[in-house]
Amino acid sequence: MAGMSAADWAFWDTWMRAQRVLVRELDQGLQRDCGISKAEFSVLMTLGRPMRVGELADALDWEKSRVSHLLTRMENRGLVARIEDGATGRRTGVELTAEGRRTAERATRAHGGNVRRLVLDQLSPGQAMAIREWAEQLIERAERG
């Protein structure tokens, strides 16, 4: 496999920097506009229905311990509630509270607006299609291994 040229490295460096800037701006927007982190946003968007903690961890592709710690903080803020398994009485599930649903709705609008402003409004339809096709191919190649 051939090495990378200076132009290849410059492209890669620009691409990586753009990703970092975009993630930073979107994270700051969620914090500023909604008072939540990107991780909390991910949980709010994934919890469309009550789920077991392990199921939520799998859906997010996170370690169960990370999810559990985040859920504890979110529960303390009134965004989620732990639910009990009827058979064992253990708190094994989680669901959004009314406040969690309201926060998810606000965050969806705010985050969507920021994505539109920072990304979508800046692309021509052709550019958007090219990036989407490239991203889908990258995902497919990476997931095939």
Backbone bond lengths (Angstrom), bond angles and torsions (degrees), N, CA, C in turn:
res aa  C-N    CA-C-N  psi(-1)  N-CA   C-N-CA  omega(-1)  CA-C   N-CA-C  phi
1 M - - - 1.450 - - 1.530 108.89 -
2 A 1.287 116.54 135.58 1.461 121.32 -176.28 1.522 110.66 -73.75
3 G 1.344 113.97 152.08 1.458 119.65 175.27 1.513 110.48 -74.88
4 M 1.305 115.78 179.83 1.464 120.46 -178.60 1.520 109.40 -99.57
5 S 1.307 115.77 141.75 1.455 122.20 176.70 1.531 109.29 -80.71
6 A 1.316 115.21 172.23 1.470 119.82 176.16 1.530 110.08 -61.28
7 A 1.325 116.78 -38.47 1.468 120.04 178.36 1.531 110.93 -65.71
8 D 1.349 116.11 -38.81 1.468 119.73 177.02 1.523 110.50 -61.59
9 W 1.337 116.29 -45.53 1.463 120.06 -179.95 1.523 110.96 -64.81
10 A 1.328 117.82 -38.95 1.471 121.11 178.51 1.527 110.11 -63.42
11 F 1.344 116.36 -42.97 1.463 120.15 176.50 1.525 110.10 -59.51
12 W 1.349 116.04 -49.36 1.455 120.85 -177.67 1.525 111.67 -60.36
13 D 1.329 115.85 -43.85 1.464 120.33 179.66 1.531 110.71 -61.86
14 T 1.314 117.49 -43.08 1.463 121.43 178.74 1.524 110.87 -64.21
15 W 1.332 116.88 -43.61 1.460 121.57 179.32 1.532 110.96 -61.05
16 M 1.328 116.69 -45.77 1.467 120.57 -179.40 1.530 110.74 -65.87
17 R 1.317 117.34 -41.11 1.466 120.52 178.19 1.524 110.38 -63.83
18 A 1.335 117.40 -42.81 1.466 120.76 178.53 1.522 110.70 -59.52
19 Q 1.327 117.06 -40.93 1.470 119.78 178.57 1.520 111.16 -63.13
20 R 1.345 116.26 -45.47 1.467 119.62 179.97 1.525 111.49 -61.73
21 V 1.336 116.84 -43.64 1.469 120.78 179.91 1.527 110.24 -63.89
22 L 1.332 116.73 -44.80 1.462 120.35 -179.65 1.527 111.09 -62.12
23 V 1.321 117.12 -47.99 1.470 120.39 179.53 1.523 110.18 -60.39
24 R 1.331 117.28 -44.07 1.475 120.65 179.45 1.522 110.42 -60.30
25 E 1.323 117.85 -47.48 1.465 121.48 -178.21 1.532 111.45 -63.50
26 L 1.332 116.81 -42.72 1.468 119.89 179.41 1.523 111.03 -67.34
27 D 1.343 117.28 -40.82 1.465 120.50 177.36 1.526 111.02 -62.19
28 Q 1.330 116.49 -45.40 1.468 120.22 179.63 1.525 110.96 -63.81
29 G 1.326 116.64 -35.59 1.461 119.92 177.62 1.517 111.76 -63.76
30 L 1.335 117.46 -44.05 1.470 120.09 177.93 1.524 110.71 -61.75
31 Q 1.330 116.33 -42.23 1.457 120.72 -179.65 1.530 110.52 -65.72
32 R 1.322 116.30 -47.30 1.466 122.05 -177.53 1.533 111.89 -68.07
33 D 1.323 116.32 -47.10 1.466 120.77 -172.69 1.520 113.85 -83.03
34 C 1.341 116.75 -27.37 1.473 119.37 -172.31 1.522 114.05 -130.85
35 G 1.314 118.07 -9.76 1.459 121.19 -179.69 1.517 113.87 70.82
36 I 1.349 116.95 26.50 1.463 120.50 179.06 1.521 110.12 -129.32
37 S 1.316 114.69 158.56 1.465 120.99 176.96 1.522 109.84 -88.44
38 K 1.319 115.66 168.25 1.467 121.06 176.28 1.522 109.83 -61.16
39 A 1.328 117.36 -39.29 1.469 120.77 179.07 1.528 110.45 -63.07
40 E 1.336 117.05 -43.38 1.460 120.29 177.92 1.525 110.61 -64.16
41 F 1.327 117.04 -40.09 1.459 121.23 176.75 1.525 110.17 -59.13
42 S 1.322 116.95 -43.60 1.464 120.85 179.35 1.520 111.39 -60.11
43 V 1.322 117.14 -42.19 1.464 120.91 178.39 1.526 109.80 -65.14
44 L 1.328 117.21 -46.95 1.469 120.35 -179.30 1.523 111.57 -59.66
45 M 1.326 117.65 -38.67 1.465 121.38 -179.02 1.527 112.02 -73.64
46 T 1.316 117.24 -27.83 1.461 121.48 -177.09 1.523 112.06 -84.88
47 L 1.337 116.98 -28.52 1.468 121.24 -177.00 1.526 111.92 -84.40
48 G 1.306 116.95 63.97 1.456 120.79 175.97 1.515 112.29 -75.85
49 R 1.308 115.80 -14.83 1.467 122.79 179.83 1.531 106.70 -150.97
50 P 1.320 118.40 162.02 1.466 118.98 176.32 1.529 110.13 -58.48
51 M 1.324 115.59 140.24 1.458 121.48 -178.48 1.519 110.19 -139.58
52 R 1.322 114.81 154.28 1.449 119.96 170.14 1.528 107.46 -73.24
53 V 1.309 117.61 151.57 1.461 121.56 -177.46 1.535 110.40 -60.33
54 G 1.318 117.26 -41.58 1.464 120.19 178.68 1.516 112.57 -63.95
55 E 1.330 116.34 -37.66 1.459 121.26 177.66 1.535 110.37 -65.35
56 L 1.328 116.52 -40.85 1.463 121.05 177.47 1.527 110.15 -64.24
57 A 1.327 116.76 -43.88 1.470 120.57 178.23 1.527 110.67 -59.64
58 D 1.315 116.76 -42.96 1.469 120.49 178.13 1.529 111.02 -63.72
59 A 1.324 117.05 -43.27 1.459 120.96 -179.00 1.531 111.52 -63.28
60 L 1.325 116.52 -34.22 1.464 121.28 180.00 1.527 112.36 -88.00
61 D 1.337 116.46 -12.44 1.468 122.67 -175.28 1.530 110.78 60.49
62 W 1.348 114.88 43.38 1.456 122.80 179.13 1.522 108.37 -119.02
63 E 1.330 116.15 162.73 1.456 121.37 172.99 1.533 108.93 -68.90
64 K 1.319 115.27 143.30 1.469 119.97 -178.54 1.532 111.17 -59.72
65 S 1.335 117.71 -36.22 1.465 119.82 -179.64 1.529 111.36 -65.30
66 R 1.329 117.03 -37.76 1.469 120.35 177.18 1.521 109.99 -62.11
67 V 1.329 116.36 -45.44 1.463 120.98 179.98 1.528 109.82 -62.59
68 S 1.311 117.12 -44.95 1.470 120.66 -178.37 1.523 111.61 -60.17
69 H 1.336 117.26 -44.61 1.471 120.33 179.20 1.524 111.36 -64.07
70 L 1.324 116.66 -42.83 1.459 120.47 179.36 1.525 110.55 -65.37
71 L 1.327 117.30 -41.14 1.462 120.45 179.12 1.525 111.75 -62.31
72 T 1.317 117.11 -36.94 1.461 120.33 177.39 1.520 110.24 -61.16
73 R 1.327 116.96 -45.26 1.468 119.99 178.67 1.536 110.82 -64.91
74 M 1.334 116.28 -41.52 1.466 120.12 -179.84 1.527 111.50 -68.35
75 E 1.309 116.42 -34.66 1.471 120.40 176.79 1.530 109.72 -65.28
76 N 1.324 116.68 -41.79 1.464 120.89 179.01 1.529 111.90 -63.48
77 R 1.333 117.26 -25.90 1.464 122.26 179.20 1.528 111.79 -92.06
78 G 1.341 117.53 -0.69 1.456 121.81 177.03 1.523 114.76 80.23
79 L 1.341 117.88 17.60 1.462 121.41 -178.72 1.523 112.88 -88.37
80 V 1.321 116.95 -30.18 1.460 122.01 179.17 1.524 108.71 -135.03
81 A 1.319 114.83 161.33 1.469 120.74 175.60 1.521 107.70 -131.59
82 R 1.305 115.59 139.11 1.462 120.54 174.70 1.527 107.10 -78.16
83 I 1.315 115.98 144.44 1.461 120.60 178.47 1.519 108.58 -123.47
84 E 1.316 114.71 150.60 1.455 120.56 -175.79 1.511 111.50 -94.14
85 D 1.305 114.24 145.87 1.464 121.70 171.56 1.527 105.51 -80.04
86 G 1.328 116.79 123.35 1.459 121.19 -175.92 1.514 113.62 -57.72
87 A 1.325 117.84 -35.51 1.462 121.07 -175.90 1.520 111.72 -72.22
88 T 1.332 117.09 -41.70 1.464 119.74 -174.29 1.515 113.12 -104.34
89 G 1.332 117.20 -19.29 1.454 120.33 -176.84 1.523 112.61 75.96
90 R 1.339 117.19 2.60 1.469 120.76 179.00 1.522 109.70 -80.56
91 R 1.319 115.57 149.18 1.468 121.08 177.59 1.527 108.01 -83.51
92 T 1.305 116.24 87.28 1.460 120.98 -173.40 1.521 113.22 -108.41
93 G 1.333 117.21 -7.81 1.451 120.24 -177.23 1.512 111.27 -121.55
94 V 1.325 114.07 174.82 1.460 120.31 179.58 1.521 108.53 -149.33
95 E 1.327 115.45 147.97 1.461 121.29 177.07 1.515 108.58 -145.84
96 L 1.333 115.19 160.33 1.455 120.02 176.21 1.522 109.77 -73.20
97 T 1.314 115.82 143.85 1.456 121.45 170.31 1.534 107.39 -87.04
98 A 1.322 116.48 175.22 1.466 120.25 175.55 1.530 109.54 -59.22
99 E 1.327 116.85 -41.46 1.472 120.51 177.71 1.519 110.70 -65.25
100 G 1.313 117.66 -37.63 1.460 121.21 176.83 1.518 111.65 -62.96
101 R 1.330 116.61 -41.21 1.474 120.04 177.37 1.527 111.39 -65.17
102 R 1.330 116.86 -41.73 1.472 120.15 178.15 1.536 110.40 -63.86
103 T 1.323 115.98 -42.23 1.466 120.31 178.88 1.525 110.54 -65.00
104 A 1.329 116.83 -40.11 1.468 120.66 178.67 1.527 110.37 -62.68
105 E 1.320 117.28 -41.29 1.468 120.68 179.15 1.526 111.32 -65.14
106 R 1.337 116.62 -45.05 1.477 120.40 177.94 1.524 110.35 -62.38
107 A 1.325 115.81 -43.92 1.463 120.70 -177.24 1.526 111.43 -66.26
108 T 1.327 116.86 -37.09 1.463 120.10 178.15 1.524 110.31 -62.31
109 R 1.318 116.45 -44.45 1.467 120.08 178.83 1.530 111.30 -65.57
110 A 1.322 116.81 -47.31 1.465 120.74 -177.22 1.529 111.16 -66.04
111 H 1.323 115.89 -47.01 1.464 120.14 -178.10 1.528 110.21 -65.84
112 G 1.323 116.39 -42.59 1.461 120.22 177.02 1.520 111.51 -59.33
113 G 1.317 116.83 -40.82 1.463 120.62 177.38 1.515 111.90 -63.14
114 N 1.327 116.23 -40.21 1.468 120.03 178.87 1.520 111.60 -69.38
115 V 1.325 117.67 -39.60 1.471 120.72 176.31 1.525 109.53 -62.24
116 R 1.314 115.97 -43.74 1.472 119.76 179.54 1.529 110.23 -61.34
117 R 1.339 116.95 -48.13 1.469 121.91 -176.60 1.525 111.80 -65.12
118 L 1.322 116.71 -44.49 1.466 120.76 -174.59 1.521 113.80 -82.05
119 V 1.337 117.58 -28.25 1.463 119.67 -172.31 1.524 111.73 -123.81
120 L 1.303 116.71 -67.38 1.459 120.88 -167.28 1.527 113.98 -61.19
121 D 1.321 117.00 -42.32 1.462 119.56 -178.93 1.528 112.27 -69.16
122 Q 1.325 116.91 -14.29 1.461 121.04 -177.17 1.530 112.61 -92.06
123 L 1.333 117.40 -7.35 1.462 121.68 -174.64 1.519 111.73 -107.84
124 S 1.319 115.31 141.60 1.459 119.45 169.11 1.526 107.22 -75.25
125 P 1.328 118.50 161.32 1.467 119.54 176.37 1.534 112.05 -56.17
126 G 1.308 117.90 -37.90 1.463 121.00 178.62 1.515 112.31 -65.50
127 Q 1.324 116.82 -42.44 1.464 120.25 177.49 1.522 110.74 -63.36
128 A 1.328 116.12 -44.37 1.464 120.21 179.88 1.520 110.58 -60.39
129 M 1.328 116.88 -43.25 1.461 120.59 179.75 1.528 111.09 -64.75
130 A 1.320 117.35 -42.24 1.467 121.10 -179.55 1.532 110.53 -63.90
131 I 1.323 116.96 -43.66 1.467 120.05 -179.72 1.525 110.25 -66.30
132 R 1.320 116.99 -41.88 1.473 119.71 179.23 1.522 111.18 -62.44
133 E 1.326 117.47 -46.30 1.463 120.81 179.57 1.529 110.91 -61.58
134 W 1.326 116.29 -44.01 1.466 120.45 178.81 1.528 110.46 -62.15
135 A 1.333 117.00 -44.12 1.462 120.86 -179.17 1.528 111.13 -64.19
136 E 1.327 117.02 -41.99 1.470 120.52 178.34 1.526 110.59 -62.32
137 Q 1.322 117.19 -41.18 1.470 121.01 178.12 1.525 110.90 -65.07
138 L 1.325 116.88 -42.35 1.456 120.91 179.00 1.526 110.24 -61.12
139 I 1.328 116.62 -46.13 1.467 120.62 179.38 1.521 110.54 -60.44
140 E 1.297 115.88 -45.75 1.473 120.13 -179.37 1.532 110.98 -61.18
141 R 1.329 117.46 -45.82 1.480 121.00 179.60 1.525 110.78 -62.44
142 A 1.333 116.25 -44.86 1.458 120.35 -177.90 1.523 111.64 -66.05
143 E 1.323 117.58 -39.27 1.458 120.56 -177.70 1.519 111.76 -74.79
144 R 1.325 117.59 -25.37 1.473 120.89 174.47 1.512 111.09 -70.90
145 G 1.323 114.53 -27.07 1.462 119.90 179.63 1.445 111.19 88.00
